[in-house]
Amino acid sequence: MKSYIIIGAGRSGISTARYLKDKDVKKITVTDGSDFDSLKKLGFGIEEIYEDEKIELKTDFNPDINFLKDYDVMILSPSVRPDAACVRDAKKLGLEIYSEFEFADNIANGKKIAVTGTNGKTTTTTLIGKIFKESGFDTYVNGNIGDAYINSAGLGDKDSVYVLEISSYQLEMSDKFKPNVSVITNITPDHLDRHGSFENYALVKANVFKNQDENDFLIINKDDETVVDLSKKAKCNVLSFSVKSEDANAYLKDKKIYININGKVSEILDITNLKLYGIHNVENVMACILASVVMGIDIDKMRESILSFTAVEHRIEFVKTVDGVDYINDSKGTNTDASITAINAMEKDTYIILGGYDKKVPFDDLIKALNDKIKGIIVLGDTREQIIDCAKKYGYEKYYRADSLEDAVLKGKELAGEGEAVLLSPASASFDMFDDYEQRGRVFKEIVNSL
């Protein structure tokens, strides 16, 4: 029997502890540097493991090397950096070290489709899951979205399908992960506070296909040079999609998506029938089509699933029209590229709410992307003054300060007229004001619905 220490008492850490308590283990300890009350507010059920006699919980605590001597296995939540002191100490002691994602993956049986990238991950993962479910497969959709991977990892069998959104944080400590199909939607600068440089960030993303072989598939965005360059290292079959070129396995022609697999060309669907905003979602749909086709999904069933799919929550999500003004929730726009995508998807004159937690990424590209449809920016959060300074640098003067999200929405209501829109797309993380982008998006919708 082994002793387990779980670092991080968030969603994945608590779920992993619950999984282990029913197994033949010697000891389970969960630690977190935050205090109990802060962790309880997250709503992941920390109070349940606090009351469980099989699990030791130590909050406001960081284990040192002497404490770790009593353990055999360390499991890391995604928020824990691989260079953290406890990880270095665990390596010195020879502990088995797993990311929560890889620990769960070792348990899961079935086929695995992994989706990563800077933007589009959640939409692509969710749609692939919908396609497989509606095609009759025993399907589990999780990873970086929804329920923790560990909660479904033991439920499937060899015929099940796991559709997994996987972040750079999860990939960073997942050395053995080997999906049947991997998808890279795009790679643009993000999480530089964690990875140090764009080059390091991109290399971490490449871990998604590192262990794939000639029996597996990597699906890439051919319009993204960084992704194309990374894919040259792949040892598996590489398929591409493009909205700019017909020299790809999935391409756009006369507003229709075609696929070309082994020289056989098939028309799949007319994009004017999609219930999704923007050309970026055409890219996401192409990725889903290729992932489904290589796994043997019937094209007609796949088409039905795609055409009935609507936007995922918090991603360019229509909320409500108030006094002729549309309110759009893009809280998942946590980086500049995501917000640029949202800006380009807007068809009405728009006021955009920007700002949040600082991930040490510049805002120059965002300010340059403010087109004629953007009538002004409403800025809040830790990055407020940074965004305003960047706007001034490029001579952009239509900015308005807000002290809270409610203040920002009310400012948008004041500024926007009938036939216009107010878009929440912060281009920043949420941690300065909220637990995560989902909470930020829910609060935004509550404010809008109260107008």
Helices and strands as residue ranges (DSSP letters): E 3-7, H 11-21, E 27-32, H 36-41, H 46-50, E 56-59, H 65-68, E 73-76, H 85-93, E 96-99, H 100-107, E 111-116, H 121-134, E 139-143, H 150-153, E 161-165, H 168-172, E 181-184, H 192-195, H 198-205, G 206-208, E 217-221, H 225-231, E 237-242, E 250-253, E 256-261, E 264-270, G 271-273, H 279-294, H 299-307, E 317-322, E 325-329, H 336-345, E 350-354, H 364-368, E 374-379, H 384-393, E 399-401, H 405-415, E 421-424, H 437-449
